[in-house]
Amino acid sequence: MSVLENLPEKIGDWPRTAAAEAAVAFTAEHAPDWLLNHSIRSYFYARSIATAQNLVAGADYDDETLFLATVLHDISLTDAGKGPNRFEVDSAFLAARFAREHGLSDAAADQIWDAVALHTSSGIAPHKGVICALAHFGIGADIFAFGVENVDRAVVDAAHTAFPYLDLRENIHTEIVHQIDEQPSKWVPLSFVDTVYRKYRPDNPFPGLDDLIAAPVRPE
C-alpha cells in the first residue's frame, strides 16, 4: 500500500499518475522516514501556497511535475542518489532522469531539474518559473518554516499528523555533513552545504570568505 493512501481529508489529494506513484514508491524504498515525510509534506505545502496565490493546477502549473520535484528533491541524501556533486545537483540529475524514464516530457524534466537543483537557493529559485518557485517555497516552509504562514493551517496540522517531523533539521544536517566527510567534492564554497558543514565542522579544511578574499587575484 502506498504511504499516500488514506490521507486526512484536509490535506487534499495528489496527482495519482503512474509517474507520481512510482516516485513515492522509489522514495519510500530508499529514504528514511524523516526524509520521506519531509518530501511529502513539501508537496502539500507547495500546493497550498499555490492555492493561496490563486494558482490553479492544470492551468498555471502542472501538478505531476511539482509532485516529482518535491518528492524527489532530496533523493541524493540516500544511497540511491549519491554522486560527486553537492546534494541538490545530484538529486536534480536523478529526479530529471526519473521523470523522463516515466514518460514526462523533456520540458517537464528540465523544470524538475531546476526546481531540485535550486531548492536551497533563496532569491534565485522564485524567479526560475512557477514549478521552481512553488517547490522552493514548499520545501522552505517545511524545513525552516520560511513563509509557513502562507500554508493553510489545516494542511500544516494534517501533514504533521500523517507525516511526523522526526527531527528533520538535525537529521538532514547530519547526512549532509556525513556525505561531505566521505566525499569532499560535495562541498561548495559560500553555499547552503558550506554553511551546514561549517556549523558541525568548525575546524574544516575548506577556505572561508576571509581566505577567498585574501587569495591572490592572479598567480605570482
Rosetta silent file (secondary structure, phi, psi, omega in degrees, C-alpha in Angstrom):
SEQUENCE: MSVLENLPEKIGDWPRTAAAEAAVAFTAEHAPDWLLNHSIRSYFYARSIATAQNLVAGADYDDETLFLATVLHDISLTDAGKGPNRFEVDSAFLAARFAREHGLSDAAADQIWDAVALHTSSGIAPHKGVICALAHFGIGADIFAFGVENVDRAVVDAAHTAFPYLDLRENIHTEIVHQIDEQPSKWVPLSFVDTVYRKYRPDNPFPGLDDLIAAPVRPE
SCORE:     score description
SCORE:     0.000 S_00000001
   1 L     0.000  138.357  178.431    0.000    0.000    0.000 S_00000001
   2 L   -67.038  147.539  176.520    1.258    3.492   -0.835 S_00000001
   3 L   -67.472  -10.953  179.800    2.205    5.777    2.039 S_00000001
   4 L  -101.300   16.485  173.551   -0.230    8.258    0.484 S_00000001
   5 L   -85.853  152.296  175.856   -3.311    6.088    0.900 S_00000001
   6 L    56.992   44.280  178.237   -5.993    7.020    3.444 S_00000001
   7 L   -73.074  152.251  172.467   -4.797   10.612    3.830 S_00000001
   8 L   -58.135  142.193 -176.092   -6.654   13.029    6.114 S_00000001
   9 H   -58.087  -37.456 -174.894   -9.333   14.849    4.122 S_00000001
  10 H   -69.612  -19.412 -178.759   -7.922   18.282    4.964 S_00000001
  11 H   -77.687  -21.016  178.693   -4.545   17.526    3.427 S_00000001
  12 L    90.004 -173.715 -176.929   -6.094   17.134   -0.016 S_00000001
  13 L  -106.856 -178.858 -178.512   -5.270   14.791   -2.862 S_00000001
  14 L  -140.808  163.620 -175.797   -2.225   14.295   -5.061 S_00000001
  15 L   -72.920  103.708 -173.744   -1.673   13.517   -8.768 S_00000001
  16 L   -84.241   56.043  175.947   -2.278    9.782   -8.925 S_00000001
  17 L   -90.622  167.250  178.425   -0.358    9.234  -12.143 S_00000001
  18 H   -61.292  -40.610 -179.625    1.939    6.302  -12.792 S_00000001
  19 H   -66.424  -41.465  179.595    4.985    8.564  -12.517 S_00000001
  20 H   -64.869  -44.268  179.091    3.804   10.078   -9.226 S_00000001
  21 H   -63.543  -38.711  178.263    3.076    6.681   -7.737 S_00000001
  22 H   -65.941  -37.716  179.577    6.492    5.434   -8.878 S_00000001
  23 H   -65.157  -42.050  177.097    8.190    8.456   -7.299 S_00000001
  24 H   -62.857  -46.376 -178.770    6.511    7.795   -3.959 S_00000001
  25 H   -62.520  -41.609 -179.124    7.426    4.110   -4.085 S_00000001
  26 H   -64.922  -46.165 -179.848   11.034    4.893   -5.035 S_00000001
  27 H   -66.530  -41.703  178.784   11.469    7.468   -2.268 S_00000001
  28 H   -63.086  -33.474 -179.930    9.758    5.238    0.297 S_00000001
  29 H   -69.223  -37.286 -170.251   12.055    2.371   -0.650 S_00000001
  30 H  -105.695  -24.195 -173.428   15.281    4.317   -0.254 S_00000001
  31 L   -95.933  143.293  170.452   14.647    7.194    2.173 S_00000001
  32 L   -65.540  163.245 -174.397   14.391    7.028    5.967 S_00000001
  33 H   -58.276  -38.833 -177.777   11.057    8.114    7.392 S_00000001
  34 H   -62.962  -34.706 -179.700   12.254   11.587    8.357 S_00000001
  35 H   -80.596  -41.035  176.393   13.297   12.301    4.758 S_00000001
  36 H   -59.486  -47.300 -178.592   10.278   10.673    3.140 S_00000001
  37 H   -61.358  -42.026  177.431    7.922   12.628    5.386 S_00000001
  38 H   -60.638  -44.086 -177.947    9.695   15.907    4.594 S_00000001
  39 H   -63.530  -39.840 -179.539    9.494   15.257    0.863 S_00000001
  40 H   -73.393  -44.769  178.088    5.770   14.542    1.009 S_00000001
  41 H   -58.195  -38.998 -178.291    4.926   17.443    3.317 S_00000001
  42 H   -58.866  -38.298  177.413    6.830   19.755    0.983 S_00000001
  43 H   -63.475  -49.682 -177.587    4.484   18.867   -1.879 S_00000001
  44 H   -65.424  -33.322  174.633    1.328   19.568    0.125 S_00000001
  45 H   -66.543  -45.416 -179.003    2.798   22.830    1.399 S_00000001
  46 H   -60.596  -42.587 -179.481    3.770   23.887   -2.115 S_00000001
  47 H   -68.371  -36.217  176.749    0.306   23.157   -3.433 S_00000001
  48 H   -65.343  -39.411  176.104   -1.317   25.041   -0.553 S_00000001
  49 H   -63.767  -39.645  176.495    0.914   28.030   -1.291 S_00000001
  50 H   -59.772  -44.210  179.350   -0.126   27.837   -4.939 S_00000001
  51 H   -62.159  -41.135  179.062   -3.775   27.931   -3.908 S_00000001
  52 H   -63.513  -25.452  178.996   -3.128   30.959   -1.678 S_00000001
  53 L   -96.074   11.722  179.284   -1.638   32.693   -4.724 S_00000001
  54 L    61.574   31.594  174.789   -4.684   31.794   -6.844 S_00000001
  55 L   -93.895  134.838 -174.160   -2.638   29.422   -8.991 S_00000001
  56 L  -111.855  126.164  176.560   -4.616   26.541  -10.447 S_00000001
  57 E   -61.576  135.107 -178.976   -3.145   23.117  -11.135 S_00000001
  58 L    92.826  -20.652  177.600   -3.519   22.230  -14.799 S_00000001
  59 L  -113.032  -51.634 -177.288   -3.795   25.868  -15.803 S_00000001
  60 L   -96.900  -21.645  177.771   -0.962   27.721  -14.081 S_00000001
  61 E  -158.745  161.357  179.440    1.295   24.763  -13.318 S_00000001
  62 L   -95.811  118.939 -173.940    1.496   21.024  -13.830 S_00000001
  63 H   -65.878  -37.711  179.279    0.714   19.172  -10.613 S_00000001
  64 H   -63.717  -41.823  179.067    2.558   15.996  -11.595 S_00000001
  65 H   -63.412  -44.481  177.454    5.730   17.979  -12.336 S_00000001
  66 H   -61.893  -40.240 -179.002    5.501   19.757   -8.985 S_00000001
  67 H   -61.866  -48.818 -179.690    4.932   16.446   -7.230 S_00000001
  68 H   -63.944  -38.586 -179.737    8.024   14.800   -8.695 S_00000001
  69 H   -62.930  -41.864 -178.026   10.158   17.862   -7.967 S_00000001
  70 H   -78.305  -43.716 -175.998    9.198   17.924   -4.292 S_00000001
  71 H   -68.594  -27.104 -178.488    9.076   14.196   -3.589 S_00000001
  72 L  -104.624    6.974 -168.147   12.491   13.600   -5.207 S_00000001
  73 L   -68.421  -22.919  179.704   14.230   16.824   -4.189 S_00000001
  74 L  -116.426   21.923 -172.337   16.455   15.244   -1.503 S_00000001
  75 H   -64.284  -22.355  178.901   16.870   11.786   -3.007 S_00000001
  76 H   -75.694   -6.236  172.249   20.672   12.151   -3.173 S_00000001
  77 H   -81.993    6.693  173.758   20.731   12.107    0.622 S_00000001
  78 L  -114.387  166.816  178.765   20.038    8.381    0.231 S_00000001
  79 L   -63.810  -21.760 -177.714   22.307    5.660   -1.130 S_00000001
  80 L   -72.722  -21.390 -172.166   20.166    5.603   -4.285 S_00000001
  81 L  -123.320    4.083 -177.319   21.137    9.104   -5.334 S_00000001
  82 L   -63.293  141.226  176.650   24.642    9.853   -4.100 S_00000001
  83 L  -150.727 -165.890 -174.846   27.043   11.323   -6.623 S_00000001
  84 L   -86.613   -5.577 -172.629   30.085   13.605   -6.807 S_00000001
  85 L  -101.707  169.427  171.804   28.178   16.912   -6.715 S_00000001
  86 L   -52.253  148.940 -167.635   26.517   18.978   -3.999 S_00000001
  87 H   -60.390  -31.755 -179.688   23.426   17.080   -2.931 S_00000001
  88 H   -63.512  -38.792 -178.231   20.967   19.421   -4.644 S_00000001
  89 H   -73.814  -42.863  176.511   22.581   18.823   -8.041 S_00000001
  90 H   -60.272  -41.110  176.557   22.862   15.063   -7.635 S_00000001
  91 H   -62.792  -38.611 -178.827   19.178   14.991   -6.669 S_00000001
  92 H   -63.518  -43.997  179.394   18.345   17.130   -9.698 S_00000001
  93 H   -63.192  -44.170 -179.279   20.040   14.761  -12.127 S_00000001
  94 H   -66.344  -43.857 -177.675   18.311   11.726  -10.645 S_00000001
  95 H   -63.673  -42.955  179.609   14.890   13.421  -10.479 S_00000001
  96 H   -65.946  -41.904  177.515   15.048   14.651  -14.085 S_00000001
  97 H   -63.835  -42.403  178.476   16.178   11.252  -15.328 S_00000001
  98 H   -59.059  -42.989 -179.753   13.423    9.572  -13.310 S_00000001
  99 H   -62.008  -46.255  179.422   10.853   11.906  -14.870 S_00000001
 100 H   -63.633  -40.961 -179.171   11.975   11.130  -18.433 S_00000001
 101 H   -67.054  -19.390 -179.415   12.060    7.397  -17.731 S_00000001
 102 L  -109.900   23.771  166.904    8.463    7.588  -16.510 S_00000001
 103 L    94.143    0.676  177.451    7.064    9.402  -19.509 S_00000001
 104 L   -76.638  155.818 -177.773    7.320   13.086  -18.655 S_00000001
 105 L   -71.957  164.115  175.071    8.401   15.484  -21.380 S_00000001
 106 H   -60.949  -37.420  179.769   11.870   16.971  -21.680 S_00000001
 107 H   -62.954  -43.198  178.411   10.374   20.348  -20.752 S_00000001
 108 H   -65.564  -42.004  179.156    8.908   18.924  -17.540 S_00000001
 109 H   -62.607  -38.171  177.647   12.182   17.149  -16.715 S_00000001
 110 H   -65.620  -39.588  176.818   14.067   20.421  -17.204 S_00000001
 111 H   -63.450  -39.584  178.242   11.654   22.184  -14.836 S_00000001
 112 H   -65.421  -42.702  178.428   12.211   19.440  -12.277 S_00000001
 113 H   -57.601  -48.888 -179.831   15.983   19.753  -12.638 S_00000001
 114 H   -60.730  -46.461 -176.309   15.829   23.485  -11.981 S_00000001
 115 H   -62.073  -42.133 -178.224   13.434   23.125   -9.052 S_00000001
 116 H   -73.797  -46.919 -177.588   15.511   20.465   -7.331 S_00000001
 117 H   -63.191  -31.300 -174.729   18.929   21.980   -8.023 S_00000001
 118 L  -103.417   11.339 -171.179   17.812   25.420   -6.823 S_00000001
 119 L   -68.061  -18.676  174.300   15.616   24.461   -3.888 S_00000001
 120 L   -99.024    5.527 -172.640   18.109   25.886   -1.357 S_00000001
 121 L   -97.343   78.146  177.524   18.821   28.980   -3.488 S_00000001
 122 L   -60.378  140.157 -179.788   16.793   31.772   -1.902 S_00000001
 123 L    86.268  -10.860  177.729   16.497   34.801   -4.134 S_00000001
 124 L  -115.622  -53.729 -175.874   17.050   32.724   -7.278 S_00000001
 125 H   -53.198  -39.475 -178.822   14.515   29.890   -7.295 S_00000001
 126 H   -63.285  -14.703 -177.146   11.445   32.184   -7.132 S_00000001
 127 H  -106.541   13.185 -174.904   12.458   33.718  -10.471 S_00000001
 128 L  -110.560   24.473  179.565   13.031   30.442  -12.370 S_00000001
 129 L   107.682  162.109 -170.905    9.433   29.573  -13.200 S_00000001
 130 H   -68.317  -38.462  179.257    6.374   28.573  -11.248 S_00000001
 131 H   -63.864  -46.178  179.480    7.388   24.945  -10.536 S_00000001
 132 H   -61.225  -43.999 -179.232   10.781   26.038   -9.251 S_00000001
 133 H   -65.216  -47.475 -178.025    9.214   28.782   -7.125 S_00000001
 134 H   -64.348  -42.358  177.987    6.492   26.595   -5.628 S_00000001
 135 H   -61.193  -45.759  179.064    8.916   23.776   -4.815 S_00000001
 136 H   -58.397  -46.542 -178.155   11.308   26.246   -3.182 S_00000001
 137 H   -68.242  -40.912  179.965    8.555   27.810   -1.086 S_00000001
 138 H   -66.015  -44.032  179.670    7.028   24.487   -0.057 S_00000001
 139 H   -65.485  -45.318 -179.796   10.365   22.941    0.900 S_00000001
 140 H   -64.761  -37.138  177.872   11.499   26.055    2.768 S_00000001
 141 H   -63.929  -35.042 -177.783    8.219   26.305    4.640 S_00000001
 142 H   -77.599  -47.446 -172.610    8.599   22.750    5.831 S_00000001
 143 H   -81.445  -37.484 -176.987   12.230   22.610    6.891 S_00000001
 144 H  -120.954    5.179 -179.300   12.776   26.156    8.220 S_00000001
 145 L    63.494   22.052  174.746    9.201   27.498    8.444 S_00000001
 146 L   -66.887  118.800  177.208   10.043   30.168    5.848 S_00000001
 147 L    67.271   18.477 -177.741    6.674   31.567    4.745 S_00000001
 148 H   -64.586  -19.018  176.354    4.762   28.804    6.526 S_00000001
 149 H   -65.770  -15.181  177.279    2.097   31.398    7.314 S_00000001
 150 H   -87.952   -2.178  176.661    1.167   31.145    3.628 S_00000001
 151 L   -96.784  133.054  177.526    0.268   27.469    4.051 S_00000001
 152 L   -52.701  127.914 -176.431   -3.287   26.687    5.121 S_00000001
 153 H   -60.063  -33.630  177.785   -3.097   25.834    8.835 S_00000001
 154 H   -64.004  -35.282  177.403   -5.363   22.831    8.322 S_00000001
 155 H   -68.815  -43.004  178.358   -2.866   21.485    5.776 S_00000001
 156 H   -58.211  -49.996 -177.462    0.035   22.031    8.177 S_00000001
 157 H   -63.687  -43.838 -178.900   -1.728   20.213   11.010 S_00000001
 158 H   -66.970  -39.712 -179.522   -2.895   17.335    8.810 S_00000001
 159 H   -65.278  -40.825 -179.326    0.525   16.945    7.172 S_00000001
 160 H   -72.470  -28.518  176.062    2.332   16.798   10.505 S_00000001
 161 H   -71.193  -46.133 -177.963   -0.150   14.281   11.838 S_00000001
 162 H   -75.484  -33.312 -175.440    0.141   11.991    8.816 S_00000001
 163 L  -133.844   83.478 -174.019    3.880   12.557    8.264 S_00000001
 164 L   -58.089  155.989 -173.966    5.633   13.494   11.545 S_00000001
 165 L   -68.773  -43.356  172.996    8.662   15.803   11.585 S_00000001
 166 L    55.779   49.126  176.358   11.063   13.296   13.223 S_00000001
 167 L    53.932   45.248 -175.288   13.944   15.713   13.939 S_00000001
 168 H   -54.893  -51.362 -173.902   14.207   16.658   10.276 S_00000001
 169 H   -58.811  -48.487 -179.100   16.638   19.556   10.655 S_00000001
 170 H   -63.412  -42.136 -177.655   19.150   17.643   12.746 S_00000001
 171 H   -66.946  -42.225 -177.706   18.911   14.542   10.553 S_00000001
 172 H   -69.657  -37.892  177.173   19.304   16.347    7.253 S_00000001
 173 H   -65.070  -42.514  179.347   22.273   18.354    8.519 S_00000001
 174 H   -59.864  -41.004 -179.389   23.923   15.212    9.855 S_00000001
 175 H   -69.414  -39.955  177.540   23.563   13.480    6.484 S_00000001
 176 H   -60.797  -46.360  179.705   24.952   16.459    4.548 S_00000001
 177 H   -63.419  -43.723  179.432   27.994   16.598    6.842 S_00000001
 178 H   -59.697  -42.558 -179.076   28.497   12.837    6.630 S_00000001
 179 H   -66.813  -38.793  179.206   28.439   12.912    2.836 S_00000001
 180 H   -69.870  -36.912  174.684   30.978   15.738    2.639 S_00000001
 181 H   -56.630  -42.372 -178.049   33.214   13.930    5.126 S_00000001
 182 H   -77.144  -33.525 -173.365   33.145   10.915    2.817 S_00000001
 183 L  -141.488   87.811 -175.122   33.325   12.826   -0.465 S_00000001
 184 H   -57.004  -20.304  178.822   34.749   16.370   -0.236 S_00000001
 185 H   -63.209  -14.860 -179.375   33.736   17.121   -3.834 S_00000001
 186 H   -82.471   -6.661  174.987   30.188   17.570   -2.498 S_00000001
 187 L   -83.277  143.836  177.929   31.272   20.736   -0.658 S_00000001
 188 L  -136.564  132.508 -177.634   30.783   24.073   -2.439 S_00000001
 189 L   -64.112  144.458  172.569   32.113   27.439   -1.179 S_00000001
 190 L    55.201   43.486 -176.471   29.671   30.048    0.134 S_00000001
 191 L  -128.882  177.770  174.978   26.649   27.749   -0.256 S_00000001
 192 H   -59.537  -45.039 -179.226   23.981   26.098    1.873 S_00000001
 193 H   -65.628  -32.671  176.506   26.122   22.976    2.196 S_00000001
 194 H   -65.638  -43.827  179.464   29.079   25.136    3.219 S_00000001
 195 H   -60.968  -46.389  179.052   27.007   26.819    5.942 S_00000001
 196 H   -62.872  -45.826 -175.574   25.830   23.478    7.307 S_00000001
 197 H   -63.222  -41.620 -178.652   29.296   21.941    7.167 S_00000001
 198 H   -66.449  -30.905  178.092   30.948   24.835    8.999 S_00000001
 199 H   -63.318  -41.875 -175.364   28.380   24.614   11.795 S_00000001
 200 H   -96.269  -18.826  179.179   29.266   20.996   12.529 S_00000001
 201 L  -129.096   69.442 -176.447   32.898   21.025   11.398 S_00000001
 202 L   -62.077  -23.516  178.643   34.284   24.406   12.549 S_00000001
 203 L   -97.828   30.301 -176.369   37.856   23.169   12.045 S_00000001
 204 L   -66.995  159.561 -176.641   37.183   22.099    8.453 S_00000001
 205 L   -87.237   -0.944 -172.525   39.924   22.362    5.798 S_00000001
 206 L   -83.609  147.838  179.636   37.884   24.349    3.270 S_00000001
 207 L   -69.580  137.048  174.798   38.563   28.029    2.527 S_00000001
 208 L   -96.822 -171.973 -177.572   36.131   30.529    4.023 S_00000001
 209 H   -60.815  -43.597  179.832   35.269   34.026    2.868 S_00000001
 210 H   -60.528  -39.172  178.636   38.325   35.569    4.524 S_00000001
 211 H   -65.539  -40.506 -179.336   40.564   33.028    2.780 S_00000001
 212 H   -67.130  -37.621  178.959   38.955   33.735   -0.570 S_00000001
 213 H   -67.368  -36.898 -177.590   39.351   37.487   -0.114 S_00000001
 214 H   -77.667  -13.826 -177.953   42.999   37.041    0.851 S_00000001
 215 L   -65.826  145.122  179.204   43.793   34.844   -2.129 S_00000001
 216 L   -64.690  145.794 -179.213   45.907   36.487   -4.859 S_00000001
 217 L   -68.822  -31.266  178.772   43.956   37.779   -7.833 S_00000001
 218 L  -144.725  155.626 -179.572   46.459   36.133  -10.176 S_00000001
 219 L   -59.345  142.833  177.060   49.334   33.695   -9.738 S_00000001
 220 L   -71.877    0.000    0.000   52.618   35.304   -8.655 S_00000001
